[in-house]
Amino acid sequence: MAHQFTSTQLSRVPAEITSPQGKLVYVYLEATDGATVADLHHTLAMSKLSVLSVLESLSSEEVVERTGTEYVAAA
């Protein structure tokens, strides 16, 4: 499923996100108001294992939250 970008201006990436993949996933989640692992895998051309690893890291830093089957940038 393709997402439409809804934000006209993105917030700054939190300082605790230091990896390029982490920044990419975070910006995508913020711009699309959330995405599934499959969405991230297909759109960002990352392996599912990499996506899950990045999401686990971002979740532990409390900058990403899981809502059902989707992940969203934490408010």
N, C-alpha and C positions, 0 to 999 in steps of 0.2 A: 504494500500500500504506500503510495507516495503522499508525502505530507506537504502542505502549503506552508510557507514561511509566514508567520503571523506578526512577528515583531518588526517594527520599523527601525527600532534602535535596540541593540543588545546591551545588557549590563556588562560591566567588566568581569572578566574571568577571575574567580577567587584566587588569591595568592597561593593558597595551599595546593592548587593544581599545577604541578610542575612539568608533567610529561606532555609531549605533543599530542599523543593519542587521547589523553585525559582531557586536554583543552578542546580537541576536536569534538569528542563525544559531548562534553558539557555545552559547547556552543550550539551543536545540533539540537540537543534536547531543549535548550532555552528558545531557540528560534522556532521550533515546531510544537512547542508546548507538550512535549513528551513523545516517546517512541518505544516500540518493543525491541527485544534483542534482535529479532529477525529484521526489523526496519533498519536498525543500525548496521547489521551485518551486510545487508544488500546495498544500502545507500552509501555507506562509508568504505565499502570493499575491505572490511576487516573480518578476520576469522571469528566465528562465534566464541571460541575460547578466549580470544583477545578482548572481544566486546565484554564478555562476562567478567574477565579479570579487571578491566578498566572500571566497569560498573561497581564491582565489589570495592575497589579502592575509593572511588568517588562516594560511595555509600558510607564507607567507614569514616570518611572525612566530613560526612554530613552535608555535602553539597548537592547530592542527588538522592531522591527518594523513589521508592517503588510504590506504585499505585495500581493494584491489580496486576495486569500483565505488562503495564507500561512503566517506564522510568521517566521522571521529570526533574528538572532543575529545582532544587529546594528554594523555598521562598525566603 
